[in-house]
């Protein structure tokens, strides 16, 4: 359980990168069956972590975009000039 707790503390990006690494390892097909199962289980946990973090971000955005009456208002996202990609 300690490992799952440590994994919960990963950022979305860290969890996603780790999940992508696991997928690559499994796709290569060089793992033994037991190792494949362990990687699969870890991948499921990481997938859930990513999903949970995305759901939380979505809720936060919904709250931020609600007007004073609690109605959802369509507002374009703006990116300050210094943060443009």
MDTraj code that builds the backbone (N, CA, C; nanometers):
import mdtraj as md
import numpy as np

residues = "UNK UNK UNK UNK UNK UNK UNK UNK UNK UNK UNK UNK UNK UNK UNK UNK UNK UNK UNK UNK UNK UNK UNK UNK UNK UNK UNK UNK UNK UNK UNK UNK UNK UNK UNK UNK UNK UNK UNK UNK UNK UNK UNK UNK UNK UNK UNK UNK UNK UNK UNK UNK UNK UNK UNK UNK UNK UNK UNK UNK UNK UNK UNK UNK UNK UNK UNK UNK UNK UNK UNK UNK UNK UNK UNK UNK UNK UNK UNK UNK UNK UNK UNK UNK UNK".split()
xyz = np.array([
    [0.0813, -0.1205, 0.0000],
    [0.0000, 0.0000, 0.0000],
    [0.0856, 0.1269, 0.0000],
    [0.2033, 0.1214, 0.0596],
    [0.2881, 0.2396, 0.0651],
    [0.3225, 0.2878, -0.0752],
    [0.3444, 0.1934, -0.1673],
    [0.3765, 0.2323, -0.3042],
    [0.2589, 0.3038, -0.3692],
    [0.1366, 0.2551, -0.3454],
    [0.0193, 0.3216, -0.4016],
    [0.0066, 0.4633, -0.3480],
    [0.0367, 0.4818, -0.2186],
    [0.0307, 0.6161, -0.1589],
    [0.1349, 0.7063, -0.2245],
    [0.2553, 0.6525, -0.2457],
    [0.3597, 0.7292, -0.3132],
    [0.3176, 0.7631, -0.4555],
    [0.2535, 0.6689, -0.5225],
    [0.2096, 0.6915, -0.6596],
    [0.1013, 0.7979, -0.6644],
    [0.0159, 0.8057, -0.5626],
    [-0.0899, 0.9060, -0.5577],
    [-0.0317, 1.0474, -0.5515],
    [0.0907, 1.0598, -0.5032],
    [0.1543, 1.1902, -0.4896],
    [0.2212, 1.2373, -0.6181],
    [0.2230, 1.1515, -0.7209],
    [0.2812, 1.1897, -0.8484],
    [0.1976, 1.2989, -0.9133],
    [0.2628, 1.3851, -0.9896],
    [0.1880, 1.4819, -1.0693],
    [0.1248, 1.4067, -1.1856],
    [0.0298, 1.4706, -1.2519],
    [-0.0333, 1.4096, -1.3689],
    [0.0728, 1.3731, -1.4724],
    [0.1646, 1.4647, -1.4978],
    [0.2671, 1.4429, -1.5993],
    [0.3587, 1.3277, -1.5620],
    [0.3962, 1.3179, -1.4348],
    [0.4820, 1.2075, -1.3901],
    [0.4107, 1.0737, -1.4064],
    [0.2843, 1.0681, -1.3663],
    [0.2075, 0.9445, -1.3776],
    [0.1907, 0.9050, -1.5233],
    [0.1627, 1.0020, -1.6094],
    [0.1449, 0.9739, -1.7515],
    [0.2750, 0.9246, -1.8146],
    [0.3873, 0.9875, -1.7807],
    [0.5172, 0.9437, -1.8334],
    [0.5496, 0.8016, -1.7906],
    [0.5216, 0.7706, -1.6646],
    [0.5469, 0.6364, -1.6145],
    [0.4559, 0.5344, -1.6839],
    [0.3313, 0.5724, -1.7043],
    [0.2362, 0.4859, -1.7744],
    [0.2826, 0.4611, -1.9177],
    [0.3297, 0.5642, -1.9855],
    [0.3801, 0.5483, -2.1224],
    [0.5011, 0.4560, -2.1265],
    [0.5871, 0.4644, -2.0256],
    [0.7038, 0.3752, -2.0185],
    [0.6609, 0.2298, -2.0024],
    [0.5598, 0.2084, -1.9198],
    [0.5085, 0.0725, -1.8980],
    [0.4494, 0.0167, -2.0270],
    [0.3734, 0.0989, -2.0970],
    [0.3132, 0.0554, -2.2239],
    [0.4226, 0.0155, -2.3217],
    [0.5267, 0.0959, -2.3307],
    [0.6376, 0.0660, -2.4218],
    [0.7039, -0.0665, -2.3848],
    [0.7305, -0.0872, -2.2567],
    [0.7905, -0.2134, -2.2115],
    [0.7035, -0.3329, -2.2481],
    [0.5739, -0.3185, -2.2274],
    [0.4827, -0.4285, -2.2559],
    [0.4703, -0.4518, -2.4065],
    [0.4719, -0.3456, -2.4835],
    [0.4633, -0.3594, -2.6288],
    [0.5869, -0.4275, -2.6869],
    [0.7010, -0.4071, -2.6239],
    [0.8242, -0.4710, -2.6712],
    [0.8157, -0.6228, -2.6597],
    [0.7358, -0.6721, -2.5649],
    [0.7135, -0.8157, -2.5517],
    [0.8285, -0.8956, -2.4934],
    [0.9211, -0.8300, -2.4266],
    [1.0373, -0.8989, -2.3706],
    [1.0241, -0.9313, -2.2216],
    [0.9071, -0.9053, -2.1630],
    [0.8880, -0.9305, -2.0202],
    [0.8358, -1.0718, -1.9968],
    [0.8721, -1.1259, -1.8836],
    [0.8167, -1.2550, -1.8420],
    [0.6713, -1.2324, -1.8012],
    [0.5928, -1.3384, -1.7954],
    [0.4513, -1.3275, -1.7641],
    [0.4279, -1.2583, -1.6300],
    [0.5005, -1.2994, -1.5258],
    [0.4834, -1.2376, -1.3929],
    [0.5149, -1.0882, -1.3958],
    [0.6217, -1.0525, -1.4667],
    [0.6587, -0.9114, -1.4766],
    [0.5543, -0.8334, -1.5558],
    [0.5006, -0.8969, -1.6590],
    [0.3962, -0.8331, -1.7384],
    [0.2735, -0.8054, -1.6532],
    [0.2348, -0.9021, -1.5702],
    [0.1193, -0.8834, -1.4825],
    [0.1440, -0.7718, -1.3814],
    [0.2649, -0.7652, -1.3263],
    [0.2987, -0.6583, -1.2312],
    [0.2927, -0.5217, -1.2992],
    [0.3460, -0.5157, -1.4199],
    [0.3434, -0.3899, -1.4946],
    [0.1995, -0.3505, -1.5293],
    [0.1187, -0.4490, -1.5649],
    [-0.0213, -0.4228, -1.5970],
    [-0.0933, -0.3652, -1.4755],
    [-0.0725, -0.4262, -1.3588],
    [-0.1357, -0.3778, -1.2358],
    [-0.0912, -0.2354, -1.2039],
    [0.0373, -0.2087, -1.2190],
    [0.0892, -0.0743, -1.1932],
    [0.0306, 0.0247, -1.2942],
    [0.0174, -0.0200, -1.4178],
    [-0.0406, 0.0642, -1.5214],
    [-0.1849, 0.1005, -1.4913],
    [-0.2604, 0.0048, -1.4387],
    [-0.3998, 0.0317, -1.4017],
    [-0.4051, 0.1396, -1.2932],
    [-0.3198, 0.1275, -1.1932],
    [-0.3158, 0.2269, -1.0849],
    [-0.2799, 0.3646, -1.1417],
    [-0.1783, 0.3683, -1.2285],
    [-0.1374, 0.4960, -1.2876],
    [-0.2479, 0.5551, -1.3753],
    [-0.3165, 0.4695, -1.4477],
    [-0.4271, 0.5140, -1.5323],
    [-0.5369, 0.5776, -1.4474],
    [-0.5674, 0.5166, -1.3348],
    [-0.6700, 0.5715, -1.2451],
    [-0.6251, 0.7034, -1.1847],
    [-0.4972, 0.7134, -1.1520],
    [-0.4432, 0.8379, -1.0972],
    [-0.4591, 0.9499, -1.2000],
    [-0.4219, 0.9219, -1.3254],
    [-0.4352, 1.0223, -1.4317],
    [-0.5813, 1.0617, -1.4497],
    [-0.6687, 0.9649, -1.4519],
    [-0.8111, 0.9910, -1.4698],
    [-0.8657, 1.0766, -1.3553],
    [-0.8296, 1.0425, -1.2329],
    [-0.8751, 1.1195, -1.1167],
    [-0.8258, 1.2641, -1.1221],
    [-0.6992, 1.2817, -1.1599],
    [-0.6435, 1.4167, -1.1661],
    [-0.7121, 1.4985, -1.2760],
    [-0.7445, 1.4346, -1.3881],
    [-0.8157, 1.5050, -1.4949],
    [-0.9565, 1.5430, -1.4515],
    [-1.0247, 1.4530, -1.3796],
    [-1.1593, 1.4833, -1.3304],
    [-1.1557, 1.6004, -1.2329],
    [-1.0557, 1.6031, -1.1452],
    [-1.0439, 1.7135, -1.0499],
    [-1.0183, 1.8450, -1.1217],
    [-0.9335, 1.8416, -1.2241],
    [-0.9050, 1.9627, -1.3014],
    [-1.0312, 2.0100, -1.3736],
    [-1.1070, 1.9164, -1.4280],
    [-1.2311, 1.9507, -1.4976],
    [-1.3307, 2.0158, -1.4018],
    [-1.3428, 1.9628, -1.2809],
    [-1.4329, 2.0215, -1.1818],
    [-1.3880, 2.1623, -1.1452],
    [-1.2573, 2.1791, -1.1297],
    [-1.2037, 2.3101, -1.0938],
    [-1.2350, 2.4114, -1.2041],
    [-1.2205, 2.3708, -1.3289],
    [-1.2506, 2.4592, -1.4411],
    [-1.3985, 2.4932, -1.4426],
    [-1.4839, 2.3933, -1.4180],
    [-1.6280, 2.4177, -1.4157],
    [-1.6645, 2.5194, -1.3091],
    [-1.6040, 2.5083, -1.1925],
    [-1.6316, 2.6030, -1.0842],
    [-1.5841, 2.7418, -1.1241],
    [-1.4695, 2.7498, -1.1856],
    [-1.4148, 2.8790, -1.2234],
    [-1.4967, 2.9466, -1.3322],
    [-1.5668, 2.8667, -1.4132],
    [-1.6414, 2.9236, -1.5242],
    [-1.7893, 2.9459, -1.4934],
    [-1.8324, 2.9145, -1.3727],
    [-1.9709, 2.9383, -1.3344],
    [-1.9873, 3.0859, -1.2983],
    [-2.1011, 3.1443, -1.3387],
    [-2.1238, 3.2846, -1.3046],
    [-2.1766, 3.2962, -1.1617],
    [-2.2124, 3.4163, -1.1210],
    [-2.2557, 3.4387, -0.9829],
    [-2.3838, 3.3648, -0.9474],
    [-2.4618, 3.3234, -1.0457],
    [-2.5855, 3.2474, -1.0209],
    [-2.5624, 3.0964, -1.0284],
    [-2.4388, 3.0569, -1.0497],
    [-2.4075, 2.9147, -1.0602],
    [-2.4320, 2.8584, -1.1990],
    [-2.4701, 2.9455, -1.2932],
    [-2.4936, 2.9012, -1.4299],
    [-2.3612, 2.8937, -1.5046],
    [-2.3481, 2.7903, -1.5866],
    [-2.2265, 2.7767, -1.6650],
    [-2.2267, 2.8800, -1.7764],
    [-2.1171, 2.9506, -1.7893],
    [-2.1035, 3.0552, -1.8890],
    [-1.9860, 3.0194, -1.9790],
    [-2.0101, 3.0216, -2.1090],
    [-1.9035, 2.9922, -2.2034],
    [-1.8124, 3.1135, -2.2138],
    [-1.6893, 3.0951, -2.1686],
    [-1.5918, 3.2035, -2.1725],
    [-1.4677, 3.1517, -2.2429],
    [-1.4157, 3.2282, -2.3368],
    [-1.2933, 3.1831, -2.4040],
    [-1.1755, 3.1858, -2.3071],
    [-1.0907, 3.0857, -2.3191],
    [-0.9708, 3.0808, -2.2359],
    [-0.8710, 3.1805, -2.2916],
    [-0.8083, 3.2550, -2.2036],
    [-0.7064, 3.3499, -2.2471],
    [-0.5744, 3.3118, -2.1827],
    [-0.4696, 3.3250, -2.2609],
    [-0.3344, 3.2937, -2.2126],
    [-0.2555, 3.4228, -2.2120],
    [-0.2032, 3.4614, -2.0941],
    [-0.1205, 3.5822, -2.0895],
    [-0.0044, 3.5699, -2.1886],
    [0.0365, 3.6818, -2.2466],
    [0.1376, 3.6805, -2.3521],
    [0.2661, 3.6102, -2.3117],
    [0.3121, 3.6263, -2.1895],
    [0.4379, 3.5647, -2.1487],
    [0.4280, 3.4137, -2.1346],
    [0.3070, 3.3578, -2.1323],
    [0.2887, 3.2125, -2.1176],
    [0.2476, 3.1448, -2.2474],
    [0.2392, 3.2196, -2.3583],
    [0.1978, 3.1601, -2.4840],
    [0.2949, 3.0510, -2.5253],
    [0.2398, 2.9480, -2.5882],
    [0.3214, 2.8341, -2.6325],
    [0.3513, 2.8467, -2.7782],
])
top = md.Topology()
chain = top.add_chain()
for i, resn in enumerate(residues, 1):
    res = top.add_residue(resn, chain, resSeq=i)
    for name in ("N", "CA", "C"):
        top.add_atom(name, md.element.get_by_symbol(name[0]), res)
traj = md.Trajectory(xyz[None], top)
